[in-house]
Structures are given as C-alpha cells and as structure tokens.
Amino acid sequence: KARESRQERCFICNLHRSVFDQIATDAEHNGSGVRGFERHISSEHIMEAYINYIIYLKDRDFQHCTGVEKFCKKQIAEASTKWFPVNKAKSLQRAGVKLD
C-alpha cells in the first residue's frame, strides 16, 4: 500500500500524479514545458534530498544554523511537517496552476 501511494502521490507535496500528468499533457499544447509526475519526483521534490537535509540538520549544531535551518530543525524535533510544501510545487506555480 505504501509503495502504491508513492507511485500515485508525491511524498513531499502530497499532490496526485494526475495533476502533473494532466498539466504535462496540456503543456504539449501550450508550450509551458511542465513535465509529468515522474519528472516532478525526480527533479523537483526529491525524497532523498529531503531525507539528506533532515540528517544534515540533525547533525548540525543549532547555534550554527541559519534562520531557515533553525525553523526546519525545530519542526523536525516536533515531528511537524509544516516546513514541507504541502499542495505546492514551483513547476505548477510557473505554469499558472491554481490549487484549492
């Protein structure tokens, strides 16, 4: 079930693959250049990059963190996902897609 979910939804933004695949299909007609779900999870919301960032922050001394790093480090310590771009993707914003 978890594997099926990862194949249907982005782990980072939780958007369904159909959003990206439909936009990619539309992009072929309007020239916006947005690519589908596979491109999204391999170049925009890369799960491994988020995991590496979490590990990096866990090892980083709080005093040496930037403001953004401190915010994320606190969210991770509280097991919060407020720092994740839920229902957001730059590629969709660039394409003018509005999500409710």
N, C-alpha and C positions, 0 to 999 in steps of 0.2 A: 504494500500500500504506500509506504514512504517513497519507494523508487518511482511508482506511478505518479505520485504527487510531484516529485522533482521533474518528471518529464512533462507535466502539464502546467506547472506554476513555477515562476521564478522564486527561488528560495529567499532572495533578498527583498524584492518589492511585492511579492505575492500576486503579481498580475498573471492572468491566464495566458497561455501560449497563443490562444486565438486572437488576443488583442494585437500582438506583434505580427502574427502571420497575416491577419487581415490588413493591417497597416502596410506591411511589405507588399501585399498584392496590390493595394491602392497606389503604393509608391511607384510601381511599374508604370502606372498610367499617368501619374502627376509629376514624376521625376524628383520626388523628395529624397530618395536614396535610403529610406528606412529599410532595414533588413529584418528578417523574421526572428522568431523566438530563439533559435539555435545561435544566431549571431548575438542576440541580446545577452544570453547567459555566458557566452564565451568571450565577449569583449566589453560589455558594459557592467553587468552585475555578476562578477566572477566570484563564486562562492569561496574558492580557495584564497582569493585575495582578502576577503573579509576575515577568514579564519587566521591567516597570517597576521593581519592587523590586530586582531584580538590577542594573539600570542605576543606580538610586539608590545602592545600596551600593558599586558600583564607583567612583562619583564621590565618595563620602563619605570624608573623612579618618578613618583608623582611630581616632585619638585622640578624635574627636568622636562615635564610635559608642556606642550603649547596649550593654549586655551581650548582648542578643539579636542586635543588628546585628553585633556582633563575631563571635559564633558563626556566623551565616549568612555573613558576609563570608569567614571562614576556610574554611567548607565550599565556597563558590563557588570560592575560589582553588585548592582541592584537587580541583575538579571532582567533588565529592561531592554526593549528593542526600539525605544524612542529615537535612537540615532540611525535606525535603518530607514531608507527611503521607501516606506510602505506606500503602495499605489502610485509611485513616481518613477519616471525614467527620463533621462535627458533626451534620448532619441525621440520619445513621444512628444516632449515639450517642443523640440525643434521642428517637429512635423505639425505642430499646432493642434495636437490631440488633447482634448479636454476630458478628464476622467472625473466622474462624480464620486 
